[in-house]
Amino acid sequence: MNEGAIPNLLAEAMAAQQGGNAARARALYNQVIAIAPAHPAALNSLGVLALNEGDASTATDFHTRAAAADPGAPVLWVNLARAWRAVGDDFEEQKALDKALSIDPTTFTAIVRKAELHERRGEELDAMQAWQAALIHAPEPRAGAVEEMLCHARDYVGARTARLAVAMDAGINFFDNAEA
């Protein structure tokens, strides 16, 4: 086969994947890779299939190769971050999210994943800032899952802002009382 076959192979693979036939999709994506070893869409799709099947290590490999093949595509870095999260490597997850956001600081999924990462790590200020950015850059119209996420963001930011205000008031009152 030659490179001219790639669009048809990809279309057939995507149809198989959407139809729930992961084995057929994988075989077709692998045919694309045999023709064009650094094809970012095929590598990304193989990574998604591996992650959906619980093989985070293989997913990380495919997503790393996809991001290297098209380093200017934020979605590939977000998918790599997702694979690193599944592996349990917070450091690599953050690097991938930072790369996605360096390409496009408004990449909503990257902003949300970074907020979740900071929240998981207990980095409240960073999480609050990321959730605030998610509220600013949320897409319209908002589907159920996005609205649910934004509800969490509003709750998180509201609670942390209230705690910060109380702490600041306590600090100000402390110093006011110390002078009296």
Contacts in CASP RR format, 6 or more apart in sequence:
PFRMAT RR
TARGET T0000
AUTHOR 0000-0000-0000
METHOD contacts of the structure
MODEL  1
MNEGAIPNLLAEAMAAQQGGNAARARALYNQVIAIAPAHPAALNSLGVLA
LNEGDASTATDFHTRAAAADPGAPVLWVNLARAWRAVGDDFEEQKALDKA
LSIDPTTFTAIVRKAELHERRGEELDAMQAWQAALIHAPEPRAGAVEEML
CHARDYVGARTARLAVAMDAGINFFDNAEA
1 9 0 8 1.000
1 31 0 8 1.000
1 34 0 8 1.000
1 35 0 8 1.000
2 35 0 8 1.000
3 35 0 8 1.000
3 36 0 8 1.000
5 31 0 8 1.000
5 35 0 8 1.000
6 32 0 8 1.000
6 35 0 8 1.000
6 36 0 8 1.000
6 39 0 8 1.000
9 28 0 8 1.000
9 29 0 8 1.000
9 31 0 8 1.000
9 32 0 8 1.000
9 35 0 8 1.000
10 28 0 8 1.000
10 29 0 8 1.000
10 32 0 8 1.000
10 41 0 8 1.000
10 42 0 8 1.000
12 28 0 8 1.000
13 24 0 8 1.000
13 25 0 8 1.000
13 28 0 8 1.000
13 29 0 8 1.000
13 32 0 8 1.000
13 42 0 8 1.000
13 45 0 8 1.000
14 25 0 8 1.000
14 45 0 8 1.000
16 22 0 8 1.000
16 24 0 8 1.000
16 25 0 8 1.000
16 28 0 8 1.000
17 25 0 8 1.000
17 45 0 8 1.000
17 49 0 8 1.000
22 49 0 8 1.000
22 52 0 8 1.000
22 53 0 8 1.000
25 45 0 8 1.000
25 49 0 8 1.000
26 46 0 8 1.000
26 49 0 8 1.000
29 42 0 8 1.000
29 45 0 8 1.000
29 46 0 8 1.000
29 49 0 8 1.000
30 42 0 8 1.000
30 46 0 8 1.000
32 39 0 8 1.000
32 41 0 8 1.000
32 42 0 8 1.000
33 39 0 8 1.000
33 42 0 8 1.000
33 43 0 8 1.000
33 46 0 8 1.000
36 42 0 8 1.000
38 65 0 8 1.000
38 68 0 8 1.000
38 69 0 8 1.000
39 69 0 8 1.000
40 66 0 8 1.000
40 67 0 8 1.000
40 69 0 8 1.000
40 70 0 8 1.000
40 73 0 8 1.000
40 76 0 8 1.000
41 66 0 8 1.000
43 62 0 8 1.000
43 63 0 8 1.000
43 65 0 8 1.000
43 66 0 8 1.000
43 69 0 8 1.000
44 62 0 8 1.000
44 63 0 8 1.000
44 66 0 8 1.000
44 75 0 8 1.000
44 76 0 8 1.000
44 79 0 8 1.000
46 62 0 8 1.000
47 58 0 8 1.000
47 59 0 8 1.000
47 61 0 8 1.000
47 62 0 8 1.000
47 63 0 8 1.000
47 66 0 8 1.000
47 79 0 8 1.000
47 83 0 8 1.000
48 59 0 8 1.000
48 79 0 8 1.000
50 56 0 8 1.000
50 58 0 8 1.000
50 59 0 8 1.000
50 62 0 8 1.000
51 59 0 8 1.000
51 82 0 8 1.000
51 83 0 8 1.000
51 86 0 8 1.000
54 86 0 8 1.000
56 83 0 8 1.000
56 86 0 8 1.000
56 87 0 8 1.000
56 88 0 8 1.000
57 87 0 8 1.000
59 83 0 8 1.000
59 86 0 8 1.000
60 80 0 8 1.000
60 83 0 8 1.000
60 84 0 8 1.000
60 86 0 8 1.000
60 87 0 8 1.000
62 83 0 8 1.000
63 76 0 8 1.000
63 79 0 8 1.000
63 80 0 8 1.000
63 82 0 8 1.000
63 83 0 8 1.000
64 80 0 8 1.000
66 76 0 8 1.000
66 79 0 8 1.000
66 80 0 8 1.000
67 73 0 8 1.000
67 76 0 8 1.000
67 77 0 8 1.000
67 79 0 8 1.000
67 80 0 8 1.000
67 96 0 8 1.000
67 99 0 8 1.000
70 76 0 8 1.000
71 99 0 8 1.000
72 103 0 8 1.000
73 103 0 8 1.000
74 100 0 8 1.000
74 101 0 8 1.000
74 103 0 8 1.000
74 104 0 8 1.000
74 107 0 8 1.000
74 110 0 8 1.000
75 100 0 8 1.000
75 107 0 8 1.000
75 109 0 8 1.000
77 96 0 8 1.000
77 97 0 8 1.000
77 99 0 8 1.000
77 100 0 8 1.000
77 103 0 8 1.000
77 110 0 8 1.000
78 96 0 8 1.000
78 97 0 8 1.000
78 100 0 8 1.000
78 107 0 8 1.000
78 109 0 8 1.000
78 110 0 8 1.000
78 113 0 8 1.000
80 96 0 8 1.000
81 92 0 8 1.000
81 93 0 8 1.000
81 94 0 8 1.000
81 96 0 8 1.000
81 97 0 8 1.000
81 100 0 8 1.000
81 110 0 8 1.000
81 113 0 8 1.000
82 113 0 8 1.000
84 90 0 8 1.000
84 92 0 8 1.000
84 93 0 8 1.000
84 96 0 8 1.000
85 93 0 8 1.000
85 113 0 8 1.000
85 117 0 8 1.000
90 117 0 8 1.000
90 120 0 8 1.000
90 121 0 8 1.000
93 113 0 8 1.000
93 117 0 8 1.000
94 114 0 8 1.000
94 117 0 8 1.000
97 110 0 8 1.000
97 113 0 8 1.000
97 114 0 8 1.000
97 117 0 8 1.000
98 114 0 8 1.000
100 107 0 8 1.000
100 110 0 8 1.000
101 107 0 8 1.000
101 110 0 8 1.000
101 111 0 8 1.000
101 114 0 8 1.000
104 110 0 8 1.000
106 137 0 8 1.000
108 134 0 8 1.000
108 137 0 8 1.000
108 138 0 8 1.000
108 139 0 8 1.000
111 130 0 8 1.000
111 133 0 8 1.000
111 134 0 8 1.000
111 137 0 8 1.000
112 130 0 8 1.000
112 134 0 8 1.000
112 149 0 8 1.000
114 130 0 8 1.000
115 127 0 8 1.000
115 130 0 8 1.000
115 131 0 8 1.000
115 133 0 8 1.000
115 134 0 8 1.000
115 153 0 8 1.000
115 156 0 8 1.000
118 124 0 8 1.000
118 126 0 8 1.000
118 127 0 8 1.000
118 130 0 8 1.000
119 127 0 8 1.000
119 131 0 8 1.000
119 156 0 8 1.000
124 160 0 8 1.000
125 160 0 8 1.000
127 156 0 8 1.000
127 160 0 8 1.000
128 156 0 8 1.000
128 157 0 8 1.000
128 160 0 8 1.000
128 161 0 8 1.000
131 152 0 8 1.000
131 153 0 8 1.000
131 156 0 8 1.000
131 157 0 8 1.000
132 153 0 8 1.000
132 157 0 8 1.000
134 149 0 8 1.000
134 150 0 8 1.000
134 153 0 8 1.000
135 150 0 8 1.000
135 153 0 8 1.000
135 154 0 8 1.000
135 157 0 8 1.000
138 146 0 8 1.000
138 150 0 8 1.000
139 146 0 8 1.000
142 150 0 8 1.000
END
